[in-house]
Amino acid sequence: MANALDQAEAQRLQNAHLGLATYTAPTTPIMQRLYTVTGSAAATGTQVAGGSYTPQSLTAAIPASSTNGTITTTGAISYTGMPAATVTAVEWWDSNGTPRRAAWGALTASKTTGAGDTLTFAIGAVSENVNA
């Protein structure tokens, strides 16, 4: 799902890899946000708003390291008190005072919620892949 790096994040990584700049790691915890309009590599989408929706931490849901360039969630991620919405994408943001987007991706299938519903992504349902 969060299957593409944010364009600015990719540039920071590339510059560090080439020795052009020092890379500053994102501030943890990484937060997963939900979107009703899918963004792109260069621009964020439209974040879910309303109800009791709040972005959720990935701290308990991600493993200590990747396997062959892929990170897959090892815990469920739940959003309670959702507004009526059709969720089309997720984005991963850090927790800095001015958060920076790390990754984004469209859902395989949109998820529709009614007011007050709980939306849960099962173990292994969210992943990020960086191909070599």
Stockholm file with secondary structure:
# STOCKHOLM 1.0

chainA/1-132         MANALDQAEAQRLQNAHLGLATYTAPTTPIMQRLYTVTGSAAATGTQVAGGSYTPQSLTAAIPASSTNGTITTTGAISYTGMPAATVTAVEWWDSNGTPRRAAWGALTASKTTGAGDTLTFAIGAVSENVNA
#=GR chainA/1-132 SS CCCEECHHHHHHHHHHHTTSSCCCCCCSSCEEEEEEECCCSSSCCEECCSTTCCCEECTTTSCSSCBTTEEECSSCEEECSCCSEEEEEEEEECCSSSCCEEEEEEEEEEEEECTTCCEEECTTSCEEECCC
#=GC SS_cons         CCCEECHHHHHHHHHHHTTSSCCCCCCSSCEEEEEEECCCSSSCCEECCSTTCCCEECTTTSCSSCBTTEEECSSCEEECSCCSEEEEEEEEECCSSSCCEEEEEEEEEEEEECTTCCEEECTTSCEEECCC
//
